[in-house]
Amino acid sequence: MSFQTSNRIYTLVFYLGAAGSAVLQETDAGYSSDGNFTLQQNAAFTLASIQGNYAIETSGISGSSLQVSTGQIGADGAGALTSGKIDTNTGGTLVSGQTVTGSYSAPAANGRATFLLNSLTPNYAAYVVSPTQVYILGIQSGQLAVGALLRQF
């Protein structure tokens, strides 16, 4: 598969998974990337598309150090992140039990929302797949993070 953006052409090989999913690997010289395709829900997205308790996992870079985070956040379905705890390891230094609250925007027609967290963790662009799965991308300057939210209960 290939597609073009305003910056370059991407060439990828993909492997089909369960219905509505595939795993991708970039084959362009000088680039190393991989990822997932996941079929989004057909229904329109609303604030209530993100509601309940989610496990959160991200990995990336903060400054020049590797950074991974994992934890749990609660979303009220009305735009507030009402509870949560996140553990973050940056370059071997663990900060555990960071309290997380914040807000999120209503997802656009394409499922994109923004998570603004009141903690030491980055803010995120969020792409809703369904009420049980959300992909996230760090949008805070100086930090690179990618991960997912998976609904727990």
N, C-alpha and C positions, 0 to 999 in steps of 0.2 A: 504494500500500500504506500502511496505517496500523497502528500498534500503540500500546498504552498502557502506561506504567510508573506507579509510584506518584507520580511528579512531574508528568508531562504526557503529552500525546498527540503522537506523531511521525507526520508525513506525508511519504512518500518516493515518488519515481518511480524505477523501475529499468529497466535495459537488460540483456537476456539476453546472455550471452557463450557460450563453449564449454560443452559439457555439464557441468552441475553448478556453473555460476558465473553471477554477475550483478554489475553495477556499480550503486550506489545514489547518489542525490542527494536531500538533504532539500529540501522545498519550503515549509517553515513560515516565516512572516514573522519576521524578526529572528534567524534561525539560519542558519548555513552549515556544512554537514557533507556528507561523501561517504564512500563506502567500498565494500567488496566483500562479496559472499556467496560462500562456497566450500563445496562439499559435503564433509563430513567422512567419513573412512573408516568402514566398518561394523564392523570388528573392535574388540574391547575395547582400551583404551589401557593401556600398562604403561611402566615406566621405559625399556624397550628401544624404545619408540616414538620416543624422541629419542636417536639414536645415529649417530655419524659426524661429519664436518666440515661446518659450515654457514657460509654467508655470512650476515652480520647487517647490517641497515640500519635505522636509526631516524631520526625527525625530531621536533622538538618545541621546548620552551622550557625554559631553565634560568634561574631568576630572571626577569629582564626581557629576556634575550637569546635569540635563535634558536639552536638546537643541533641539529646533525646528526652522526650517528655511522655508521661503516661498518667492516667488518672480517671476521674469521673466528674461529669458536670450535669447539672439539672436545668432543663429549659421548661418554662411555664406555658409555652404555646401562644404567648402574647407579646413576645419580644424581650423577655428578661431571662438572663441566666441567673438563677436564684441560689444555686449552691454548687459546691464542688471542691475537690482537692486534686492537685496535680503535683507529681514528683518530677523534678527536672535534674538531669545529669549533664553538666557542661564541662567537657574536658576532664572528666573524672571527679568533679566536685558535685556532690549530690545535695540538692535542696529539696527536702521532702515536705509533704503536707501543706503546700501553698494553697491558701484559700482562694477560690475563684468565684467571682460574680461578674456581672456585666450585662450587655445587651446584644441583641441581634436584629438585623433589618428583615423586613418581609422579603422572601425570595422573589426575584424577578421571574418573568415567564420562562427563562432558561434554567431556573433553579438556583441562581447565584444570590447569596446573601452575604452580609458582613458581620463578623463576630468581633465585638469590642470588649476585651477582658480587663477587669480591674485587678491585675496581678502582675507578676514579673514575666509572664509568658507573652509571646507575641500575639498581635491581633491577626485575624484570619479572614480571607475570602473563603466562603463555604459554598459548595455545590451540592445541592440536595439531590440524591438519587431517589430516595423514598423516605417515609417517616422513620425507617430503621437504619438508614445508611446515609452518611454525609461525608464527602471528601473535603479536606481543608488545605489551604495554602497560606503560609505566613506572608503578611503584607507590611511588616514592620521593617524600617530601614536598618541595615546592618545585620539582619538575621534571615536565615533561609530555613524554612520548615515546611514539610508536607506530611500529611497524615489523614486520619479518618476518625469519624465519630460513628460508633455502632451502638444502637439502642439496646439497653440492658433490660429495662422494665418500665 
